[in-house]
Amino acid sequence: MTREAQVAHIVFNRPEARNAFTWAMYEELDALCTQLSTDDTVRIVTFRGAGGKAFVAGSDISQFQDFQGGADGVAYEAKMNRHFRRLLDLPMPTVAIIDGWAVGGGLNIAACCDIRLVARGAKFGTPIARTIGNCVSMETYARIVGGFGETRAKRMLLLAEFIDAEEAFQAGFVTRLADPENMDTAAAEIIQQLLANAPLTLRVSKEAMRRIGSRPIDPADDLVSTIYASEDFRRGVAAFVNKSKPDWVGR
């Protein structure tokens, strides 16, 4: 994390893996959000992926090889929910600056931010139905449906299709589009626009919208456990790591 006056910048710096998150990266993001949550000198936080090719291309799939059954999946999704809530609960406006791919966990991080500045050519998706055969938490499903609408969410989750930047803008998920070469300028404009506004109004408005939108969501541990205990999940992870196509058996 770097600081520029009242703005904190967090960069996901693993470009050789398209910034795919490891467990350690999630823990570091959690710690940074915890630190920022009580820092009254920070008025804006930005998030961006290094390398210009991806925001975050999901989680590092090799980590799933250690899972032994459904309980591991339930614990994992509960932990992810805690990490994402930490980001959602930041009191100041958050800005996702998205170049390239925002996939899986990257899509969820973007969905947890207040403002999404997106380069034309970027793509969004969570193609778990054709990659490793897992699922996401109920809170994540809710954010995907809320961000893209049910029809587009089903395309992403059932057909494993990607949504491009222009369509994501039409769906209301993207706040502003920019040409890739103009992303820095567009980000600076958004930051200056936010800094010019009353900071307490921004904090109260953000918290008000959070409270309006908050509702208890059944974690559906039975569904999550079914997926992570399945043979298909083990086959999917092995195929992904070995760069082959999974052979689904439906159990």
N, C-alpha and C positions, 0 to 999 in steps of 0.2 A: 504494500500500500504506500502511496505517496500523497503528500498534501500540497495543495496550491491555494494558499489563503484559507478560505472557508469551504473549500471543496476537497473531498477525499477521493482519490482514484485507485480502484482495485483492478489489477490486470491479471487475468488467468494465463499464466506463462508456461505453457507446455505445447508449443506449436508443432513439435515433431509428432505429437499424437492428436493434433487438432484440438488441443486443450481438453481432452477427455479427463474427467476428474478421477483422482484416486481417493481412497478413504482419507488420506492425510490432507488432501486439498479441501475436502468437505469440512474437516475439523478446523483447518486454518480459516476458512471462510466464516465458520461459526464463531470462532474466537474474535475475528475482526469485527463482525457484526455486534457481538457482545460489547466490545470496546467502544464502538461508535455509538451505541445506543444511549450512552450516558455522557457523550461529549457534546456539550452545548456550543462549542466553537465551530462545529461542522454543520453546514447548512445543506449540503448536497453530497451524495455519494454516487459515483459513476462506476460501472462495471463494463469491462471490455476484454475480449480475447486477444492474445498476442498473435502476430503473424499475418493478420488480414485475411485468413482463409476460413476461420471458424470462430464463433463466440465460445461455445463449448459443445463438443461432439459427444455428449453423453458421459456415462461413467465408464471407467476402464473395465471391460468385460472380464479380463483375466482374473479379476478379484473374486468373481462368482464361483470359480473352480473349487473353492474351499467350502461352499455351502453343502450341508449334509441333509437338509430336509426342510419341511415347511416352517418350522420354528425359526430357522435362520432368515427366511424371507420375511416373516412377520416382524422380527426384530429389526431387520434392515429397513423396511418401509417405515416403521415407527421412528427410527433414527433419522431417516431422510425428512420426515415430516417436521421433526424438531429443528433440523437445520434450516428448512425453508421457512418455518414460522419465524425464526430468528431474523431472517431477511425481511419478511413481510412486516415485522414489528418495528423496524427502524423508524424513528419518529420523523426523520427528514425525508424530502423527496429523493427517490433513487432513480437513476437513469441507466438503462441498458443500451450500450452502443454496440450494435450487432453487425459485424462483417461476416458474410459467409454463412456457415451452417450453425443452427441452434437446434440440437437434437437431444431427445431424452432428457437427462438432467439439465442440459443447457436450455432446452425449451422451458423447463420448470423454473430455472433461475430467472430467465427473461420474464416469465409470467408473474413472478413475485415482485418485479420492479414496477414503479409507477409510470415511468415514461420509457417508451421504446423507440429509439432512433435506429433505423434499419437501412442498410445499403441495398440498393436495387441489385438483384441477383442473389440475395440471401434466401435461405430455405429453412422451413420449420417442419419438424416431424418427430414422431416417436414410433418408429417402425418395428416395435417389439414382436409383432405377430409374425414377422418373417426373419427376424434375426436370432434372438435367443429364447423366445417363447416364455418370457416372464410377464409380469403385470406391473402396474404402478399402484400407489396408494389411492384410497378413495378421495382424499383431498386433492391429489394430483389430477385424477379424472375430473373432478369438479372444476379445477382451474382451466383445464383444456377445453371443456365444454363451455365454460363461461367466457373464455377468451376468443374462441373461434365459432361457437354455435354448434348445435348437435350434429348437423349434417356434415360439416367439415371435420368435426371431431371423429365421426365415424369413418370418414375417408382416411384420416390419419391412423386411427387405432384398428380398424377392421381391414381396410384395403392396404394399409401400410404405405400410403401415399404421402408425399411431401407437399406442403403449401408454400408457394413462392411469396416473395415480399409484397408484390402488388395485391395478390389475393388476401394476404394477411392484413394489409391496410384496409381493403374493402370490408373485411370482417370486423374491423375495429380493434384488432389486436395490436397493430402498429400505430404509433402516435405520429411519426413523421418518416418520410422516405427521403433518401439523398443518393446522389451518384457516389460510387465508392471513393472517387478522388476528392469529394467534397465533404466527407464524413467529419473531419476535424473541425472544419468551419461550421458545419451544422451543429455539432456537439457544443462548440463554444457559444453559439447563438442561444441554444436551449439553456445552457448554464447561466448566461447573462440574463435571460428572461426570468428564470427562477430567482436569481439573486436580487432582481429588481422588485420582487414581490414581498409582501409582509411575511416574515418568517413564522410568526405565531399563527397567522391565518393558514399558512401552508400546513403546519403541524396539526392544527385543530381540524382542518378540512380532511386531511389524510386519515386521522384517527376516527373522525365521524363516519367517513365512508367505510372504514374497516369495521366499525361496530354495526353499521347498517347491513353490511354483507356477511357478517359472521353468523354462523349457525352450526350447531353440532352435526358432525358427519360420522355415521357409523363406520368404524375402521374396517369392518368386514374381514376380520382375521381369518374366517373360514375360507373365503375366496382366495386371499393372499397365500394362505398355507397350502391350498390345493395346487396352486401354480408352482410354488417353489419346491414342493415335494414331488413334482411330476417327473416322469422319465423324459418328457419332451423338453423340460427346462434343462436337464443335464445334457441332453443331446444338442440343444441349441447353443449352450455355452461352449461345449467341446467343438462343435462345428465352427463357431465364430472364431475361436482361438486358432483352430487349424486351417482357417480360411477356406472352408468347404461349405456345401449347402446342407442344412439340417434335413434329416429324414423324420418327419413328424409321425408319431404313432397314436396320438390322442389319449395318452394316459401318463 
